[in-house]
Amino acid sequence: MMRRLVVMRHAKSSWEEAAATDHARRLTTRGREDALRMGAALVDRGWIPDLVLSSDSQRTRETFTEMSMAFPNAVAARFLPAFYHAGPEALQVELPEVPDRVGCLLVLGHNPGWESAVSLLTGEGVVMTTATAALLSIGRKNWSAMITPGSWALEGVLNPREL
């Protein structure tokens, strides 16, 4: 079975709220629009996630909420403190725990960790500006042992400003 992984950076957020910590930053209007656009782009390409694993930051939660408005059905999401500013090491822990019924997984997080993760998994460098999604695939029966360097194919990169 082909497994598909969408590695996505959160949408554009703001520092304008003086009291906001990094973890509490909210999306800007453009960020909300970009997240919805990215959700629609995934649907249009048939990359609808069966499950979402996300950082627990406010901006990643809001990115998921906006994206999910474009999905045809509700998608379960888990918000993980371990994904806050994490990279490949967090995926090494979480991917083997993904149920086998999940064919397409969306992981939502931050840079520079997600650029590092895509580079490790595919062997290719990808620039991940806000709301960018890297589409990866691999032919495996289950999600265990999925963090083998260079074993994933980079199927494409979606950026809301290029859609």
N, C-alpha and C positions, 0 to 999 in steps of 0.2 A: 504494500500500500504506500502511496505517495503521502508524505507528511509535508505540510506547508507551515511556514513560520513567518509571521509579519513582525518585524522589529521596527517599532515606531517611536519617534521622539514626540514628547508632548507638544501641543500647539503653543503659539506665542502668548507669553504671560507678561505681566506688568510689575514694575517696582514702584509704581506711583503711590500705593498705599503706604504711608510712612511707617506704620506700626507693623507691617507685614514681615514676617520672617520668610526666609527662602521657601520653607516647607508650605507656608500658607499663601504663597502668591497665586493670584487668580488669572484667568485668561482675559485677554483684551477682546474687544469686539472682533478684530481680525482673527484672533485665535479661535474664537467660537465658530466663525464662518469657515475657517480653514479646516477645523476638525470635522464639521458636517460635510464639507466637500470631500475630505479624505474617506469618510465612511461611505459616501456614495461611490467614490472611485473604487473602493474595495468591492462593493456589491457589483458594480458594472463589470469588473474583471473576474468575478466568481471567487474572490478571496474573502468570503464571509467567515468570520471566526466562529468556532464552536465554543471557545473559551477565551477569556482575557485574563492575563496576569499583569498587574499594573503596580507601579509605585503607589504608595499611599499619599503622595503629596496632593495638595488641592488642585494644582494645574493638570496633573495626570487624571485625577478623578473627573474634572470638568471636560477634559479632552474626550474621555470615554463616554460621558453623558451625551455630549454633542454628536460624536460619531454614531452612537447607538440609535439616534433618531433616523438614520438612513438604513439601518439593518431591517430586513423583513420580519425578523422574529427577535424576541428577547435573547440576549446573550449573557451567560453567567460571567461574572467578573470577581476576581479576588484581588484585594488591595494589600500589597505586601510591603511592610517597612524595609525589608531586605532589598527591595528594588529601588529605593531612594538613592540616587547617585551611584548605582551599582553598574557593573559591567558583566563580562563573561562569567565571573565566579558565581554570581547569583543565578545565572542560567544553568550552570553545572549542578546546582543544588535543586532547582525547581523543575527542570525539564523531565528528569526521570520519574517525577511524581505525577506527571500529566496522564490522565486516564487514556487507555488505548482507543476509546471511542472518539477521541478528539482528532480530527483530520487536519484542521486549520487552527493554529494558535496565534493569538495576537499578544505580544509583550510590549508594554507601554512604559517608557521610562525617560531617561535623561542622557545627555552627553557629558563628558566624552565617552562614557561607558558603553553606550549602544553602538557608537562607531567602532570601538574596539571589539565588541562582540561580533559585529558583521564581518570585520576584517579577519578575526580568528576563525569564524565558521566557514567563510567562503574563500579566504585568501585574497580578497579584493578590497581595496580602499573605497569607502563611500562617505561622502560629505553629507551629514544629516543636520540640515537646518531645521528650524521648528516645524513640526507636523510632517516631516519626511518619514516615509515608510520604505523599508527594504523588504522585498518579497523573496523568500528563500524556500527551497524545496530539497527533499531528500527521500530516497526510496528505502523505507524501513518499516517493519511491522509494528514497532512500538516506540515510545519516546525515551526509553532507557538508553544510556550510552550515546546520546545525541551530540555531545560536545566533543566531537572528533575534529581537530583543526583541518580546515580545508575540505571537509566532506560535504558541505551544502552547496547547492547551485544558487547563484544569484539570478533570479528570474526577472528582476526589474527593480527600479527605484521610482517611487511616486513622490512628487513634491506638489503641494497645492497651488503654488504660483505658476506651475507648468501645465496644469490641467486645463 
